[in-house]
Amino acid sequence: MVQGRKVYVVGVGMSKFIKPRGLVDYPEFALEAAVKALNDAGLSYDKVDFAACGYVFGDSTSGQRVLYQLGMTQIPIINVNNNCSTGSTALYQARAAIASGNAECALALGFERMKRGFITEAFPDRTYPLDHVQAVITDERSWDKNTGNAPQIFGNAGIGYMEKYGATEKHLAKIAEKNHRHSAKNPYSQFRDIYTLEQVENSPKVFGPLTKLQCCPTSDGAGCAIVASEEFVLKHNLMDQAVEICAQAMATDSPKMLSSDNIEWAGADMTRKAAQEAYFKAGISADDVQVVELHDCFSANELVTYDTLGLVPEGQAHKLIDSGDNTYGGKYVVNPSGGLISKGHPLGATGLAQCTELVWQLRGWTGDRQVPNVEYALQHNVGLGGAVVITIYKKANKKQSAPKTAYNPAVEARAITKDDFAKAASQVTNRAEYMDSVGVAKL
């Protein structure tokens, strides 16, 4: 498969993930993530010649509304919506623009402002995109109209895995306990409390074996990545901090999703396909990976995804958990950020927050949550309906780099300042009047 030109991540940034209380609107926290990514790269917005913006809940062209604050530079801005894999889909678009030669520096931005409670259909007056899998589940298991759609789909996948391979509810709880424990060291996490295994097990039931502490919360937040060509990286002296996207693959569902196998209802087969393609492109296997940011919207999805990513032979995910090979001191560290379960899950932002964490890990910036000796990092971001993006990263060289900001953003979540904004904003467009009109001047 043709990969095109090499593509590097040269800047990342994110806002702190917060409960969706409507106190902060998307132009503010999305701008924060974009400014932080540009500051991380030491670039201003006029260096960007393509942008892809991802969000699930919002009006069309919301990406323009965010980025116009940095300058109305007339670059192409594409808005994407691919359910929970939206952030990585934006990254996929930005990487493709560089790899194809259509851009030299591109920005991928993901953000979400959500409502509290279970995610429901945004447009109940038209066909629900998951009506086909809902019909299969209804026939095979039954459908609870009083429970959210996602907990039932992923919960049934976990039930199927337990029935087929012998995993237990305790394995699901162990995953959640691990991720809550990891998130305590992440300043961007929505929740930073540590829970015992018993507390996870005894929290209120949501669906089947899934308890509240095994389910991701709804969240507000944003993430951003700046990607660039090798020529651009060399020209701007960014190689020491650059992280190469050595492989990326996107896949959608196969007919297995409509089979009687519970595990497949959550899109397991598309993850298998994308993972195999990504490993092939990178010239590595799962054994070469040290750190994984995995889409653990529910503990059940982390369980079944160990298999589909090839981290274990089929049916042995629970053995990986029992051995401790999914946390510090084991073979892999899965979700050092705390994952979606504890860090939070603003749908459009999740994929770019995963990217941000892995870039920081590869740079060696993450302090007391640092995974030792990281050479390859794997990202898994999935959306029902469906789409999955698998991305494999490695450091561009062995040299260490220091943050260009006055602090280390990997271990400290600060708000942006007027000076941060001034450095990130376009240096070649006159924006003063526009800044006043949209309220940027309040920084």
N, C-alpha and C positions, 0 to 999 in steps of 0.2 A: 504494500500500500504506500502511496506517495505521501510523505509527510510535509513536503515543502520546506521553507526556510526554518532555521532554528528560531525558537521564540523563548524569551526570557521574561520572568516577572521581576520588575525592578523596583516596584513600590507597592506597599499594601497598607491598609488602614481600616478601622472599623469603629463604630460607636459601641458604647456599652449597651447590651441587650436589656430591655426593661419591660415591666408589665404593661399591657396595652390599656392605659387609662386615658388616652386622648390628650395628655398634657403637652406633648411635643408633636409637631406635625412633621411629615416626611421631608419637606424641603430643608428642614433644619438638621435632622440627624443624618440624612443622606449627604448633605453638604459636608458635614463633619467627617464622614468616612472618606469622601473624595479629597478633601483638603489634606487629611492625614496621609493618604496614599501618595499624593503629589509631593508633600513635604518629605516623605520617606525616600522618594526617588530624587529629591532635590530639583524637581522640575516645576515649571509653571504650565497652566492649562493650554497655552498657545502652542506647546510642543505636541499636544495630542491631536491626531488627525482622524480618529474614528472612535466612537463610543457605543457601547451596548449597555442598556439599562434594563434590569429585570425587577419586576414586581408582579404580584398576583391580584391584589385588591387595590384598584385605583383607576382613575380615568386615563384615557389614552394620552400619550406624550407627557406623562409625568416626569420621564427622564429629562426631557428638555427643560421642564420647570426647575429641576434641581440644577442642572449643569449651566443653564443660562446665568446663574448667579456668579459663575466663574468667568464668564465672558461669552458673548454671542459671536462665536468665531466661524459659524456656518459650516462646521464639520458634519458629516453624516452621524446621526444619532438614531439607533434602532432600539425600540422598546420590545422586550420579550416576556412571555408568560408561558412557563412550562411546569406549572404546579410547583411542587417542593424542590424541583431541580432547576428552578428559574435562575438562581445566581450562577450556577455552573454553566447553564446555557448561555448566559451573557459572556462568561469567560470563554466559552467555546467559540462564540462569534468573534470576540476580540482576538483570540489566538489565530483563528482562521484568516482574519484580515491581515495579520502580520505574515503568517506562513505563506499566503498567496501572493504577497508583494503589493497588496492594495493599500497597506498602511505601514508606517515605520514605528509609530507609537500609538497604542490604543488603550482605552480606559474601559474597564468592565465594572459596573456599579450595580449593586443589588440592595433593595430596601423594602420594608414592609411596615405599614401601620395596620394593626389587626384589631378585631373585636374580641371581647372576652368570651370564654367558653368554647364549646365544640365548634369546629369549622362546619358551616352549613353551606348549602348551595347558594351561590350568589345570584343566580338567575333561575328561580324555580318555575318560571313560565315557559321554559324550553327544555329540550332533551338534556338530561344529566350525562356528562361524558363517561361516567362509570356505571351507567345503567346495565351494561352487558355483564360485568362481573358481579354486580349486585344481584342480578337475576340468577346467576350460577350459584352464588352463596345461598340465596333463598331456597333454591331447589335442593342443595346438598346439605345445608346445615340449618337454615332459618335466618331471618333478618329481623333485628330488633329496631323498630322505628323510633324508639326512645333513647337510643344510643348513637353516638356519632358514627359516621361512615368509616373513617380511618381506623378507630380502635377495633372495629369489627373485622376489617380486612386484614390488618396486621396481627390482631389477636388470634384470628383463625389460622394464620400462617404459623404462629407459634404453637398453637394446639396441634396442627398437622405435623410439625417437626417432633413434638414430644411423642405423639402417637406412633410415628414412623421409626424414630431412632432412639427413643428412650430417655431423652432429656426430661427434666422435671421443672416444676414451677420455681423451685429454688434456684435453678440456673438463671432463669429470667431475673429473679431478684438480685442475684449476684452481679449481673451486668449493671443494673441500675445503681446498686451500692457503689460499684467501682466508679461509675461516671459522676455521681454526686461527690465522691471523694476527690476525684481529679479536679472538679470545678472549683473546689475551695481555693485553689492556687491560681485561678484565672480571674483577673480583675474585671473582665468584660462580661462575666457570667451573670445571668439574671438571678440565679440561686447559687449560693456558696456554702450552704449548710451541709454538713456531713451527717449521714444517717447510718444506723446499724442495719445489718441484714434483716433483723426482726422488725425494725421500723418500716423498712421497705415492704416487707411481706404483709404487715398488718395495716398498712394505709388503705383507705377506702378502695373497694373494687370498682373498676371502670368497665371492663368487659372480660369474660372468661378468666384467665389467670392474671391478667394485667391489673395492677393496682395503680393508684394515682401517682406514686413516686416512680413508676416505670413508664410514664407517659410524658412526652414533651409538653411544655406550656405554650400557649400563644404568646407572642412577643412583638415588641416594636424594636427596630434597629436597622443598621445598614453596614455593608462591607464593600470594599473597593480594591481593585488591583490594577496596576499599570503594567502593561506588557509591551515589549519592544523587540525589534530585530537585532541581530548581532551587530550589524553596522551601527545602529543607533546606540547600542550599549557601549561599544568601543569609542564612538565619537564623544559620548558624554561621560566617559570614565566611570561606568557603573558595573563593570564586570565583577568586582570584589563582593558586591552585595547581591548580584543577580542570581536568580534561581531558574534553572532551565525547566521548561515544560517538555520533558523528554518523550512523553506520549500522552495522548488524550483520545478518548473514544466515547461516542454517544450511541445508544441503542434504544429501541422501543420494544414493545411487547411482542412475544411470539404467541402462536395459538395455545401454548401451554397455559397461558393465563386464564383460559376458559375451560380448563380441564377440571376434573374432580379432585385434583391435588391441592389441598389448602395452601401449601407453601408457594405454589405458583400464582395464587391470587394477588400476592403482594408484588408481582413483577420480578420474581426471582430469575427467570430465564433471560431477561434483558440485562441484568447485572452479570450473569455468566458470560454472555456474549461480549459485552463491553470490556469486562476484565480480561478475557482471553485476548481480545484485540489490542488492548493497551499493553499487556505484558509482551506481546509479540512485537509491537512497534518499539518498545523500550529495550528489547533484547534481554529481558530479565524474567524471573519468576517471582512468585509471592515470597519465596524464601529470601530474596534479596532486600525485602522491605523491612524497615525498622519501626516506622510510625505510621499510623492510619487514622485519618479522620473519616469516620463511618457514619452513615445516615441512620442514627438510632432514634428515630421519631418515637419508637416504642422499643422496649427491651427485646421484644420478639423479633423485630427486624434486625437488630444487631446479631441475635442468635442465628437466624437463617442466613445472614449475609456472610458470616465467617466461611460457610461452605461455598457460596456463589462467588466469592472473591478468591477462592482457592487457598485461603489461609490454613485450611485443614482439609483432609480427605472427606468425601461426602459422609454425612451422618455423625461426624465427630466434633461438632461445635462445642458440645457440653464438656468434652474432654479438655478442650483448650481452656475453658473457664476453670475447671477443677485444678488444672496444672498451674494456673496463674500466668499463663503465657499470653494474656491479653492486657497486662498491666506492667508497671515498672518492675524490672528484674526478670521479666519473662522474654519470650521470643519477640513479641510485638508489644508496643504500647498503643492501645486502641482508644481514641478519643481523649488525648491528654488535656484538651480544652474543657472537658466535661461533657462534650457532645450535646446533642439537641435536648436530651432529657433534662440537663441541668443548666447548660449555657443558655438555652432558649432556642426558639425556632420561628423567627420572622421569615416567612417563606422565601421571599425574594433575596434575602440577605444571607441565608444559611450557606450556600455554596461558596460565597466569597469570604465569609468568615472562616470556613474550613481552609480555604486557600491561604488566608492571612496567617492562621495558626501554623500551617505547615511551612510556610516561608520563614517565619520566625524560628521554628524548630531547626530548619536546615542552616540558618545563619548562626545558630547557637545562642540566641538572645533570650530564651524563655526562663532563665533563672531556675527556681526550685521545681519547676515542672518540665525542665529540659530532659529530653530523651537522649541518652548518651550515644555517641558514635553514629549519628544519622547519616546515611548515604543516600537512601531512597525513601521518599514519602509518598503515600498513596491516599488519594481522596475519592470518596464514594458519595454521590449526591443523587438521590432518586426521587421521582415524582410519580404518583399514581396517575394512570390514565393513558399513556405513560411515557416516561423518558428517564434515562439514567445517564449520567456523565461520570466517567472514571478518568482521573488525571494522575499521572505519575511525575514527580518532581525530583530533581537533584540539584545540588549546589553547582554553580558554574565553574568554580575553582576551589582550591583548598584554603584560600586566604580568608582571614577574619575581617569583618567590617564592623564599624561602630555606627550607631544611629546618627543621622544627620540632624536630628532634633536635639533639644536640650535635655531630653530624658529618654529612657528606653521604653518605647510604646508597648513592647511585648509584656512588660511586667507592671506597667502603670497606665491606667486609663484616665487621661486628662481631657478636658474640654479644649477645643481650639480657641486661639486668641486672634485678635486683629492682625497681629504680625504673622501668624500662621496663614491666615487667609490671604494677606497681601502677597506672600511668597508664592502661594498656589495659583492665584488668579492670573488670568491672561495679562501679559505685559504689553500687548500690542493693540488692544482695543480699548476704546474710551467707554468705561462702564459706570462712571460716577452717577449719572442720572438714573440709570437702570438699578443700580445698587440701592439708591434711596427708595425707589418705587417698590422694590420687593423686600425691603427690610434687612438687607445684608449688613448695613451700616451699624446695626445694633451689636455686632460682635465686639 
